[in-house]
Amino acid sequence: MVNSVIAGLTSGGGYALLGLCVVLTYRLVAVVNFAMTAVGAFGAFVMVSLTDAGLDVWSSLVLGAASAALLSAALGAALVRWFAGHRERTKAAVTVALYVALTAVGLRLFGGTTTGAHRFPDPFGAPVFTVGGVVVPRSVLVSLAFAALITLGVGLLLTRTGLGLRLQALSERPATAEVVGIPAPRLAVGVWAGVGAVTMLVIVLVAPRLGGDFSTLSGLISTALAVAMVGAFRSLPLTLAGGLVLGCLEGASSAVESIQKYQGVVPFLVILVLLWWRSRGEVWDTAHSR
């Protein structure tokens, strides 16, 4: 059981990073990006294709991240160009359509669950130390450190720097931001590109444990949304905590044979519980105000 929980921390750090990417996209460009993990999976499979062709892992990793950043930037530019003035639900619906399209193309290019599973390189799979017979791989430390760094760094960026203030203005009042001279379209596309690159790196980090097929990796958007909901699409620390808890729950459930095959249901249960709890709170607040 302990080994499973430790293994779950690797995925938990990755889930936290995916949730953070969802929260950042929502906070900075006011879009719930359903296409995010499909873009990351594209970049990850570009990397795998390059390593299969004989390129070294680190060069392939850089090129894969760059391809995900470019694809994400292109999608962001399209949304900025044609949907900037639309409501959040409309932009979210557009990203759902993009997710479906990217998944279909990805399955055609890279294969499905039975024909398209690839062996992802695991540069962080080596053990670091052992605690009480439990081997802690380097991937656990990397994912946790990366998630903590993103949470702290972005929090400081948004609250302590001029760039952070401009980014928040871009999210809350994009038209006003342009009037006062803030380059809103370029900043928005930059946010999309950065999120695409980070998502690709996270996909590569968790792929060796979750399996190397496109449909599984692109489907991580459900987990990312569940984690983002823990932080109500606003709080970075709560999102980080939600990802770690979800990873540990998944790891613990993998050690129990009777519920092992239901692991994929966990994110949906989290979403349902959070929706119920928050709707319950809204009903209570309405009744109390009367």
ZABA-805234 format. One record per atom (N, C-alpha, C, O): x, y, z; residue in one letter. Coordinates in pm, whole numbers, plus 50000, padded with zeros to 5 digits. Example, Ala and Ser with C-alpha at 12.3 -4.5 7.8 and 13.67 -1.06 7.14 Angstrom:
<rs>
513194943150780a512304955050780a513204967050780a514244966850846a512854977550708s513674989450714s512905000350787s513415011450804s
</rs>
This chain:
<rs>
500824988050000m500005000050000m500865012750000m500605022049924m501915012950086v502775024750094v503485027049960v503605038349913v503955015949900n504595017149769n503635023249667n504045031449585n502395019449672s501395024449578s501135039249600s500975046749504s501095043549726v500875057649756v502065066049708v501885076849653v503285060749731i504485067849683i504455069049531i504765079549475i504075058149465a503965058549319a502895068549277a503025075349175a501825069349357g500765078849326g501205093249338g500635101949273g502225095749420l502725109449432l503335114449302l503255126349272l503935105449224t504455109449094t503335114449005t503435125148945t502265106648997s501115110948920s500455123148984s499975132048914s500445123549119g499825134749188g500495147949155g499815157949133g501825147949150g502535160149111g502185164148969g501995175948939g502085154148880g501675156948743g500245162048735g499965171548661g499335155848811y497945160448812y497855174748865y497085182848813y498645177748968a498655191349021a499095201348914a498525212048901a500135197648838l500615206548732l499555208448624l499365219648575l498865197748587l497805199048487l496675208048539l496165216548467l496305206048666g495285214648725g495725229148730g494925238148706g497005231348763l497525244948765l497465251348627l497175263248616l497735243548523c497655248848386c496225252848353c496005263248290c495245244748395v493835248248373v493505261248445v492885270148388v493915262248571v493625274248652v494285286548591v493665297148583v495545285248549l496255296748492l495605301448363l495445313448341l495225291948276t494555295848152t493255303048181t492905312748115t492525298048281y491255304548317y491485318348378y490795327848343y492445319348469r492675332048536r493275342548445r492995354448460r494105338448349l494835348148268l494175351448135l494305362648087l493475341848076v492825344847948v491335341547949v490665342147846v490805338048068a489365335748086a488835324747994a487765326147935a489595313747982v489165302447899v489375289547979v490445287348034v488345281047985v488505267448037v488945258947918v488135255947830v490225255147916n490835249147797n490725233947799n491575227147858n489695228547735f489505214147729f490495207347634f490715195247643f491105215047544a492025209247446a493445208047498a494325203247426a493695212247620m495045213447674m495825200347670m496955200047622m495255189547721t495995176947729t496155170447591t497125163147569t495235173047499a495405168047363a496615174647297a497375168147225a496775187647322v497945194847271v499225189247334v500215186947265v499195187147465g500365181547533g500705167647483g501875164247467g499675159547456a499905146047404a500525146647265a501375138347232a500105156347184f500715158047052f502215160447066f503025154046999f502585169847154g503995172647174g504755160647227g505895158147188g504115153147317a504765141247374a505025130747266a506065124247267a504085129047175f504275119147069f505245123846962f505885115646896f505355136946945v506425142146859v507785138346919v508695134146848v507905139847050m509135136047118m509445121247100m510565117547067m508435112747123v508645098247110v509015094446967v509875085946945v508385100846870s508695098046730s510145101646699s510815094546624s510615112646756l512005116846734l512995107346801l514035104146743l512675102746922t513565093146989t513565079846915t514605073246907t512415075746862d512355063346782d513195064546655d513715054646603d513305077046606a514095079346485a515595080446513a516395081446421a515975080146643g517385080046678g517905092646742g519085093246777g517065103046758l517505115346824l517595113146975l516825105347031l518525119947040d518695118047184d517485123647260d516745132047209d517305118847384v516105121847462v515935136647488v514845142047472v516995143447528w516865157347569w516565166647452w515775175947465w517195164047337s516875172047218s515435169547174s514725178747135s515015156847182s513635153547147s512645160247242s511585164747201s513025160747370l512155167147469l511965181947438l510845187047445l513045188847403v512975203147370v512105205347246v511265214247244v512325197247143l511555198747019l510075195247040l509195201546983l509815185147123g508425181747153g507715192847228g506565196047198g508405198947326a507825210047401a507585221947310a506575228847322a508535224447218a508375235547123a507185233247031a506435242547002a507005220846985s505865217946897s504535219646970s503575224646913s504485215447098a503255217347177a502995232147200a501845236647194a504055239947226a503905254247247a503375261047121a502505269647128a503905257247005l503465263246879l502015259546848l501235268146805l501645246946869l500265242846844l499305249946938l498255254646896l499675250747066s498835257547163s498725272447132s497645278347145s499835278547090a499825292747053a498915295146933a498205305246927a498935285946837a498075287246719a496595286646758a495775294246707a496265277246849l494875276346895l494485288846974l493385294046958l495405293647058g495135305747134g494945317747043g494055326047067g495765318946938a495635330046844a494295329546773a493675339946749a493835317446739a492525316046674a491405320646767a490485327546724a491485316846894l490455321046989l490495336147011l489445342647020l491705341847020v491825356347037v491265363546915v490605373846928v491545358046798r491145364746673r489635364246652r489045374246612r488995352846677w487595351246639w486615350146756w485405351346736w487125347946877f486195345746988f486505354347111f485985351647219f487325364547096a487735372647212a486555379147282a486545380447404a485555383347206g484425390247266g483285381347308g482255386247354g483435368147294h482365359047329h482395355247477h483365357847547h481315349147522r481215344847662r482125333047690r482585326147599r482385330847819e483285320047859e482755306447814e483535297847773e481445304547822r480875291447783r481095288847633r481315277347593r481045299347552t481275297747408t482715293747382t482985284747303t483655300647448k485075297347429k485385283347480k486185276147421k484745279447591a484945265847641a484415255647541a485035245247519a483275258547480a482705249347380a483635248047259a483765237247202a484275259047221v485225258547110v486395249347144v486835241647059v486895250147268t488015241447306t487595226847315t488415217947293t486315224247347v485825210347344v485865205147201v486295193847177v485425213347106a485465209346965a486915207046920a487195197646846a487815215546965l489235213846931l489785200946993l490595194046930l489355197847115y489805185447179y489375173347097y490175164247073y488125173247054v487625162046974v488415160946844v488795149946803v488645172346778a489385172246651a490815167546669a491305159246593a491495172846771l492885169146796l493005154446834l493955147746794l492055149446913t492085135446951t491905126446830t492585116246817t490985130146742a490765122146621a492015121946534a492405111446483a492635133546516v493855134346435v494985126646503v495745119446438v495095128246636g496155121246709g496015106146701g497015099046685g494795101146711l494575086746700l494905081746559l495425070746542l494605090046459r494925085946322r496445085746300r496965076946231r497145095646358l498595096546337l499385086646423l500365080746378l498945085046549f499755077546645f499135064446690f499765056846764f497905061546646g497275048946683g496495049846812g496635059446888g495665039746836g494835039346956g495445031147067g496665029047072g494595026447157t495055019247276t495775006247241t496775002847304t495264999147143t495844985947112t496974986747010t497874978347011t496924996846922t497924997446815t498915008846829t499935009046760t498645018346920g499485030146924g500215032347054g500665043547081g500345022047136a501075023547261a502565024547234a503135016047165a503195034947287h504625037147268h505335036047403h504755038347508h506575032447395r507385031847516r508055045447536r508975049047463r507575052847635f508115066147660f509415065047739f509495057047832f510415072847705p511635073247786p511315078947924p510455087547938p512015074048023d511775078348161d513095083448222d513745076248298d513485095948187p514765101048236p514815103248387p515885105048444p513635103148452f513595105548597f513145093148673f512655094248786f513305081348614g512825069148678g513795062848775g513415053548847g515045067648779a516035061648868a515685064149015a515195074949048a515915054249104p515635056249247p516585066449309p517755067249272p516055074049404v516855084349473v517285079349610v518465079849645v516305074549687f516625069049819f515515059449859f514475058549793f515745052349968t514785042450017t514425045850161t515305048450244t513125045950191v512655048750326v511815036950373v510725034550321v512315029650472g511575018350527g511215007950423g510135002050429g512095005450330g511834995650226g511065000950106g510834993650010g510675013850110v509955019950000v510935027849913v511585037149962v511045024149787v511955030749695v511285043349640v510195042649584v511945054749656v511415067449608v512155071149479v513345074149485v511475070949364p512145074349238p512325089449223p511655097349290p513245093249135r513515107349111r512285114549055r512115126549077r511425107348984s510235113648925s509315119649030s508665129749005s509265113349151v508445119049259v508955132749298v508185142249309v510265133749319l510845146549361l510715157049251l510445168749279l510915152849125v510835162349014v509425167849000v509235179948987v508425159049004s507045163648987s506615172549103s505955182749081s506965168849226l506595176949341l507295190549339l506675200749366l508595190449306a509345203049301a508815212149191a508685224249210a508515206349075f508005214048963f506655220248998f506405231948970f505775212349060a504445217349098a504565228549202a503875238749192a505425226549302a505605236949405a506205249649345a505815260749382a507155247949252l507785259449189l506785267449106l506775279749112l505945260449030i504925267248951i503965274849042i503625286349014i503515268249150t502565274649242t503145287249304t502505297749304t504365286149357l504985297549422l505375308349321l505125320249342l506005304049211g506485313649113g505365321549048g505465333749034g504295314649007v503175321548943v502465330649043v502035341649007v502325325949168g501715334449270g502465347449289g501865358149297g503785346549295l504595358749308l504525367249182l504475379549190l504525360749065l504445368148939l503165376448932l503205388048891l502045370448971l500765377248958l500575388449059l499845397949033l501215387349174t500975397049281t502095407149300t501885417749360t503295404049250r504445412649282r505095419149160r506035426949176r504635416449041t505305421748922t504325429348833t503115427048837t504885438448752g504065445648656g503475436648550g502345438648506g504245426448508l503735416948410l502525409548465l501555407248393l502585405848593g501465398848654g500215407448656g499115402548631g500375420248687l499225429348688l498635430848548l497415431448532l499505431348447r499015432448309r498265419648269r497245420248200r498795408148313l498125395648281l496745394748347l495795389848286l496635399448470q495335399248537q494365408948471q493175406148460q494895420548428a494055430048356a493565424048224a492435426448182a494435416248160l494075409548036l492895400148057l492015399247972l492875393048170s491815383448198s490505390548233s489435386548185s490575400748317e489365406948369e488765417148275e487535417848262e489605425248209r489115435648119r489975436247994r490745445647978r489875426347903p490755425947787p490625438147696p491635443247647p489385442947673a489205454647587a489825467047650a490485474847582a489615468947781t490195480347851t491715479347853t492405489447841t492235467247868a493685465247870a494315469947739a495375476147739a493645466947626e494185471447498e494135486547485e495035492647429e493075492647538v492935507247529v494065514347601v494545524647555v494505508847716v495565515347794v496955511047750v497945514447816v497045503747641g498355500647583g498925487147616g500075484447580g498175478447683i498665465047714i498485456247589i497385455347536i499555449847541p499445441647419p498695428647446p499295417947456p497375429647459a496545418447502a496695406047412a496895395147465a496595407447280p496695395247197p498015388047214p498045375747224p499125395447217r500435389047230r500595382247365r501135371247374r500125388847470l500205382747603l499355370047610l499785360047667l498165370547552a497275358847554a497915347147480a497895335847529a498465349747362v499105339047285v500325333747360v500595321747356v501045342547430g502185338147510g501755328847623g502435319047652g500625332147688v500095323347793v499745309647735v500075299347794v499075309547621w498725296847557w499955288647523w499985276547545w500985295247470a502215288147434a502885282147557a503305270547554a502975289947664g503605284947786g502845273247846g503455263547890g501525274147847v500705263147900v500875250647816v500935239647869v500965252247684g501165240747596g502475233547624g502505221247631g503555241247642a504855235147669a504875227947804a505375216847814a504315234347907v504295228148040v503445215548039v503825205448099v502305215947969t501445204247962t502175192547897t502055181147942t502925195447790m503675184747724m504685178447819m504815166247823m505395186647896l506375181347991l505715172648097l506265162448138l504535176748142v503805168748242v503365155448182v503475145048246v502855155748059i502435143447993i503605133547983i503435121648008i504775138647946v505965130147937v506325124448074v506775113048084v506125132348179l506485127948314l505595116548362l506075107248426l504295117248331v503365107148383v503135095648285v502605085248324v503535097248158a503255087048056a503835073348088a503155063348065a505095072348141p505625058848168p504775050848267p504765038548262p504045057648354r503225050548452r501805048048402r501195037948436r501295057148319l499895056048277l499725048548146l498605044348114l500785046748071g500675040047941g500935049747828g500695061747841g501425044647719g501875053247612g500965053947492g501445053847379g499635054647513d498745056147399d498085069947403d497865075547510d497765075147286f497305089047274f495985091347346f495815101547412f495055081947335s493735084047394s493795085347546s493105093647604s494625077047610t494755077847756t495355091147799t494875097247894t496405095547730l497095107747769l496265120247741l496245129447822l495595120547626s494745132147598s493535132447691s493005143147721s493095120647737g491955119947828g492235124747969g491335125048053g493485128447997l493825133748130l493155147148158l493255152348269l492465152848058i491795165648083i490735164148192i490485173648266i490105152248203s489095150348308s489745151448446s489165157348537s490935145648461t491655146648588t492075161048614t491965165948727t492575167848510a493005181848526a491845190748571a492025199448656a490665188648515l489505196648553l489055193548696l488655202548770l489135180748735a488785177148873a489715184248972a489265189449074a491005184248941v491975190949029v491725205949032v491765212049138v491455211848916a491195226248910a489955229948991a489885240749049a488965220948993m487755223749069m488005223949219m487305230749293m489015216349265v489355216849407v489725231049447v489375235749555v490445237849358g490825251749383g489835261749330g490125273649325g488635257149288a487575265749235a488065274249118a487595285449098a489005268949042f489575275648925f490235288948961f490445297448875f490565290749090r491185303349134r492425301249219r493435307849197r492345292249315s493405290749416s494495281249368s494235269449343s495715286349355l496845277949316l497235268049426l497445256249396l497355272249554p497715262549660p496705251149674p497095239649692p495405254249667l494395243849679l494435234249559l494205222249573l494735239749442t494885231349324t496055221849339t495955210049305t497165226849390l498335218449417l497975207249514l498305195649490l497315210749624a496925200649724a495955190549664a496065178649691a495015195149581g494055186149520g494715176049428g494325164349427g495715180349352g496425171049264g497155160349343g497125148649305g497805164249451l498545154549532l497605144449599l497895132549602l496485149349650v495515140349715v494925130649612v494765118749640v494605135849494l494035127249391l495025116449348l494645104949326l496315120249335g497325110449300g497475099649405g497595087849373g497465103749532c497595093949640c496375084649645c496525072649668c495185090049623l493985081749620l494055071649507l493685059949523l494535076149392e494665067049278e495695056149307e495485044449275e496815060149369g497835050349402g497335040249504g497605028349491g496615045049604a496085036049707a495045026449648a495005014749684a494205031549557s493175022949498s493785012149409s493195001449391s494965014949352s495605004949266s496094992949346s496334982249290s496244994749479a496704983749563a495564974849612a495804964349671a494324979149587v493154971349631v492544964949507v491974971849422v492654952049497e492274944949374e490804946749339e490444947449222e489954947549440s488514948149413s488084961349350s487054961849282s488854972149371i488484985149313i489514990049212i489395001149159i490504981949185q491594986149097q491094990148958q491574999948901q490134982648905k489674985448770k488774997748761k488375001848652k488445003648877y487605015548877y488405028348903y487825038648937y489725027648887q490575039348913q490175051448831q490195062748881q489805049048706g489475060148617g488235067948659g487985078948608g487455062348751v486225069048795v486525079848898v485695088648920v487695079248962v488015088349072v487855102949034v487205110349109v488415107848921p488255122048888p486795126248875p486425137148917p485965117448816f484555120948799f483835121448933f482945129648953f484215112649024l483625113249158l484005126249228l483175132349295l485255130349212v485695143049271v484875154649215v484425163249290v484675154749083i483885165349020i482455165449073i481925176049107i481835153549081l480455152749128l480325157349273l479405164749307l481255152949358v481205156849500v481375171949515v480665178249593v482325177649441l482555192049452l481365200049399l480995210149458l480785195549288l479595202449237l478455201849337l477755211749360l478265189949397w477205188649497w477465197549616w476565204349664w478705197649666w479035205349785w478865220349762w478345227449847w479315224949645r479225239349618r477785243549590r477385254449630r477015235149523s475615238549503s474875238449636s473965246549657s475255229449725r474675228949859r474965241949934r474095247450001r476215246849920g476585259349986g475815271149930g475415280050005g475595271149795e474845282149735e473395282149782e472825292649809e472795270149793v471415269149840v471315273949985v470375281050022v472315270050067w472315274150207w472455289350219w471775295650300w473345295250137d473535309750142d472285316950099d471945327350157d471575311749999t470335318049952t469275317450060t468585327250086t469145305750123a468145304250229a468475312850349a467585318550411a469775313950381h470175321850496h469935336650473h469575343950565h470135341150347s469965355450318s468495359650329s468195371450348s467595349950316r466175353150328r465775354250476r464615356950507r
</rs>
